[in-house]
Amino acid sequence: MQEGLRLVEIVTRLGGSLAGDGSVLVSQVGSLASAGPRQIAFLASPKYRQQLQATLAAAVIVPPQFAADTSLPRIVHPNPYAYYARVVALLNPPRPRPRGVHSSAVVHSEIPASACIGEHVVVGVGVRIGENVCIYPGCVVGDGVSIGDDCLLYPNVVVYHDCVIGRRAIIQAGAVIGGDGFGFAREGECWVKIPQIGRVVIGDDVEIGANTSIDRGALDDTVIGNGVKLDNQIQIAHNVLIGDHTAMAGCVGIAGSTKVGRRCTVGGAGMIVGHIDLADDVHVSAGTMITKSLRKPGQYTGVFPFGAHEEWLHSAAQIKRLAKLAERVSELDKKLEQLEKRS
C-alpha cells in the first residue's frame, strides 16, 4: 500500500471535479460507515445518503446530485462506483514479484526477461509468453499456448495445450483453461469418448475467477470475448461463444455450443442449456434456468419464489394442475361459444 495520495493528485490522474481542500492526503478507501481519517469513502446509492452525513472519512467521492450534501473535501464524478474502483487500484498496486525464472520451474520455451515465472511452474514446448507476464507458483502451461502481454496467472492455474490468452488477463487460482469438453457418443451400453480438438481462445482484458473451468472446443474453438468477467466456480462447456464485456456471477453453468451476446449478465447459479443463442444485452437473474434462445435484450427471471415448506409444496401442487385447468377452461370457452350461437 502506498503512503497516500493527495486529492488533487487523484483528480489529476483520474479526472473528476474537486471540491474543498485538495491537499487532503488519503491512504486507503473505506465505506461511509467504516472509513476513518486518511481514508476516502464513496456514495454510489441514494439509500446511503444518511451515512454520508455521519461518515468520519477524510474525503468522499459523490455524484453531482449529492455534491452539496456534505462539506467534506470531495471528488465529484457521475459514476462514483467506477471512480472508487480506480482509486482502490491507485492506492493498492499489485505486489511485485521478482522477474525471471525461478530455479524450481521447468521451462521448455523462451521467456522474456520482463516475465516472472514462479516456483514449480511448468511451461511446455512452443509456448509464447508476452512481456510482463507473471505466472505464480504451481501453474502448468501446456505446449503451444500463447499468453499475451501483462497477464497474471495466480497459483495452480492450468492452461492446456494450444490455448490462446489475450493481453492483460487475470486468471485466479485453480482455474482450468482448455480441459476436454464433455463429449461422448453412445454405443450400445457404453460411451465412446470424442476427442476434443478445438481450443479455448480468450480475448483481452478478461478476468476468470478461482476454480472456473472453460472447456476446449470439440471441433471449433470455445471463445471468450474481450473484457469478459467470470466469477468463481463457473463452468463454460465446449464450443461456447461469449460476447465482449459480458459478466457472470459465481456458479453459473453454460452447456455446449451456446452463444451469449455482448454486454450480457448472468446472476449467480444461473443455468443456460446448450445449442441456444442469447442476444446482446440480455440479463439473466440469479438462479434462473434458460432453456430456449432469447432474441430480444432485457431482463429474464425464472426463479420460483421460496416460502415456508408447506406453503411451497401447496404452490407447487397448484402449478402441476395448471395444464388440466387450462384444458377445462378451453372446453368451457367452446361450450360458451356454442350457447351464444344458439341464443
Secondary structure by P-SEA (a helix, b strand, c coil): ccccccaaaaaaccccccccccccccccccccccccccbbbbbccccaaaaaacccccccccccccccccccbbbbbccaaaaaaaaaaaacccccccccccccccccccccccbbbccbbbbccccccccbbbbccbbbbccbbbbccbbbbccbbbbccbbbbccbbbbccccccccccbbbbbcccbbbbccccbbbbbbcbbbbcccbbbbcccccccccccbbbbccbbbbccbbbbccbbbbccbbbbccbbbbbcbbbbcccbbbbccbbbccbbbbccccccccccccbbbbbbccccccaaaaaaaaaaaaaaaaaaaaaaaaaaaaaaaaaac
